[in-house]
Amino acid sequence: MAGMGTAVWLMARLCRATLRFPLLPRRRRCVLERGVLIGVCAILLGDSTGFSMARVSALRGPPFCLVAYTLMASWAVLMFRYRRGDQIYITQWYLLGAFLWFPWLYAAGQLMLFVVPVQGVLHRQ
């Protein structure tokens, strides 16, 4: 959460703009916290996957987290689109790339592990 907050601040600062659509990161935070809470409660109730670093059941918390990460990516694209000034820093490209790549990689990992399980090294327990 601290990393996402720092990235939000840095993106707004480098775009030289006030925080556009301020409710979007707040709603994202609420959705993400709800997903994490549901996932932790599911683990405590014994609903775990057995995969290290992916303990939460695919039907519990990850959909909330994916929606939250997608909201953050859309916010970053909007902030980048309405930036002031002509100069674009490399840091903005890295932040924008991180905001766009993470939801895609997260969704791909969840799909390949739980929805359409793949064979081979990835699916080894």
N, C-alpha and C positions, 0 to 999 in steps of 0.2 A: 504494500500500500504506500509506503514511503517512496519507493522508486517510481511508482505511477504518479504520485503527487509531484515529485521533483521533475518528472518528464513533462507534466502538464504546465508547471511553472516555467520551465525552460523553453517549451514550445511557444507559449504566449509571449515570453520575453524576447525570443529571437525573431518572432513575427512582428514585433513592435506594435502590438495591438493589445487592447484590453481583452479580458477573457470573454470570448464570444460564446453565446449559448451556455451561460454558467450552470444551468440546471442539468445539462447533459452529463458532465462528470459527476455531479452529485447523485443523479439517478443511477449511473453506472456503479458508483460505490455502493449504493443500497442494494442493487441487484447482485453484485459480487459478494457482499457480506451475507446476503440471504443464501446464496449458493454454498458459500463456505460453511455457514451454520448448519444447513441441511446435510452437507457432506460429513461434517464432524459428528453430528447426531446419528447419522446412518452408520458410521464406523463404530461409534460407541454401542449401538444396538446390534452389532455383529454383521452388518451388511458390508463386507469388504471384498475387494477383487482378488487380493493376493499378489498383485503386481507391485513391486517396489516403485515408489514415486507416483503411483496411480492407484491408490487404495480406495478412493471413493467410487461407488458403483456408478456406472455410466448413465443410469436413469435418474440419479438423485441430484447431485450438485453440478456436474459439468455443463448441462444445458444453461443453467443460470450464469455460470462463469463465461461460457462462450458468448452469450448475449451481452454480458458486461464488456468483454474484450472487443466485441464488434462495435458497440456504442463508443468506446474510446477511440477506436480506429476511425470511425466516421467523424468524430469530433476533431481529431487531428487533421484529417483531410480538409474539413471546413475551415479550421484555423489557418492552415497553410494556404488555402485558396484565397482567403480574405486578408492576407498579410499586407503590411505597408512597406514600401520601399522596393527597390529593384534587386538589391543584393540578397543572395541566398547563401547562407552559411552551410558548410558541410555537416555541421551538427544537426541542422534541420532535416537534411536528407537521412541521416542515421536515425533520428527520432521517428520520422515518418515511416522509414523502412521497418523499424521495430514495431510500431503501432500496427502496421499492415501485415507483417509476417507472423507475429505471434498468434493472432486468432486463427490464421490459416494452418499453422503447424499444430496448434492445440486441437483443432477440429480433425486434422488428418490423423493425429495420434489416437484420439478417442475412437475414430471410425475404424482404424486398423486394428485396434486392440479389442473393442467390444461390439461394435455394430456389425462389421463384416470382417471377422477375424482372418488375418493373413497367416500363412504357414511359414515356418522357418524360425530364424533367430529372434525376430521381434515378438513372436507369440510364445516363446519359451518361458516356463515358470520356474 
